[in-house]
Amino acid sequence: MGELFWNKVAGAVLAIVLAVLAITELGHLLVPSHAAHELTAENTAYPVDWAAIGSGPSTEVVEEGPTDYGLVLAAADIGAGERAARRCAACHTFEQGGANGVGPNLWGIVGADIASHDGFSYSGALEALDGVWTYEALDAFIENPSGYASGTAMSFRGLSNDDTRLELIAYMRSLSDNPMPLPAPLADAAPAEAVDDAMGAMDEAAEDVAEQVQEETDGGE
Ligand code: HEC
């Protein structure tokens, strides 16, 4: 056993130590600490775009979508809407054939042509709006009249509470011989879309991580 033999042994031991260190290091890079129950920006080795992943298909994602008029109007408290309508009573009547006041009578307003009530002289701002009072249009107008129709003669600040507005719209919808149909609820489509979005974001993030691991590995060679 000459000197060369011990050199080889020392070399082999060194190689094994390095290999163990490398594997341990790689393991830390790939697997988050056991102590961590949840992945966060702190305990993952690679920067992940957490905002893109979001928190998955939570209700928040659904709430950010368009108002589901078919769903909320069907469930809205019409009695509460009638009480809310007192805030409009200084200027509007709501019963069939009611008189115009400062503002026009509002019987049958849901689905009616905008600015079309007999015997009321509208502002140019309202006359300039095309179409009918859809749920969306009424919702936007009542929330912020002058924001929706700049220059409108309706000097009312608007109702900022979403629930109150929708109850009021459900009440106004009921003031008709032939209430405008409710749109089909979006409920079935929305969560599926949210899941798709979340899955897509997760796929992209996973690809990013895989790419970065690949780059790291390549760079280490
Ligand atoms: C201070 C008086 C006043 C109050 C309060 C008021 N309005 Fe009006 N409203 C008006 C006037 C005036 C017009 C006509 C606007 C124009 O010609 O620009 C109008 C128009 C409208 C129209 C359009 C009517 C049409 O024929 O196209 C709707 C809908 C409406 N108001 C709903 C409401 C509701 C709902 C409330 C209560 C939340 C309310 N208004 C409170 C004065 C008022």
Residues whose N, C-alpha, C, O or C-beta is under 5 A from the ligand:
A	BS01	HEC	R87 C88 A90 C91 V102 G103 P104 I109 D113 I114 A115 S116 H117 S121 Y122 S123 L126 I142 T152 A153 M154 S155 F156
